[in-house]
Amino acid sequence: MKKFLLCIGCGGVLFSLCHSNLQAQEVTFRWFGQACFQIITSQHSVIVADPMAMGGYAIPKDVKADIVTISHEHSDHNRVDAVAGSPIVLRGLGEEPIERTIKDVKIYSVDSFHDDTQGSQRGENAIFVFEFDGIRVVHLGDLGHTLNEAQVEKIGSVDVLMIPVGGRYTISGDQADRVIEQLKPKMIVFPMHFKTAEAQFLPHSGDEFVRGKANALTAEGNTFTIDLKNPPQELQFVVLNYK
């Protein structure tokens, strides 16, 4: 495992782990802890998935969103009040699955569970799928089980995957590997909801999950940018820092 402090080149493909001005066909991901990601499309639409405010995990006050998605109604995933602006809020556990187009982003949800006992322990969980800039980005929320064939089919082809790996309240490493085999993401896997200094209650860290995997890297910061003009040719595993 190597730590990358600056922008890196891999086989001619440029990835940015540093803050940069958005240019055409760049998509930026920022991780704020637990399952909370900010996604910025090339058209400057801003999505915040599973917002939280927990201990040292916090969304910066200047982060405004157009869209907020909530995978389930636990307090480390549904803190809409932590997001600035006047976003459209999509709560995944409504009566019907979500299917919306907001600005340049098509969004739909896929029903799943927070545990491996059909929700009897921790309830339901919504997987969110985002389509924009010709790619499909999948946020698995607090998935607690491997997927069935119907869920894999509904999710469809995946380019970028945000997957919990910390265990106890979600799937852990072996199950996450199985889900990755099921979904076959093409570009990037972002581990999330794992053990850190702010989440000591989780058994497993992001570095544990990627240890021994090819094309794995750990960022010093919390930001990662993909240049879609030069898309990744091989799957990358990227562990972000919440700070």
Secondary structure as UniProt FT lines:
FT   STRAND          2..4
FT   STRAND          8..10
FT   TURN            11..12
FT   STRAND          13..16
FT   TURN            24..25
FT   STRAND          26..33
FT   TURN            34..35
FT   STRAND          36..40
FT   TURN            42..43
FT   STRAND          46..49
FT   TURN            55..56
FT   TURN            61..62
FT   STRAND          67..70
FT   TURN            75..77
FT   HELIX           80..82
FT   STRAND          88..91
FT   TURN            92..93
FT   STRAND          99..102
FT   TURN            103..104
FT   STRAND          105..113
FT   TURN            118..122
FT   STRAND          124..132
FT   TURN            133..134
FT   STRAND          135..139
FT   HELIX           149..155
FT   STRAND          160..164
FT   HELIX           173..183
FT   STRAND          188..192
FT   TURN            197..198
FT   TURN            200..201
FT   HELIX           206..210
FT   TURN            211..212
FT   TURN            214..215
FT   STRAND          216..219
FT   STRAND          223..227
FT   TURN            228..229
FT   STRAND          236..239
//
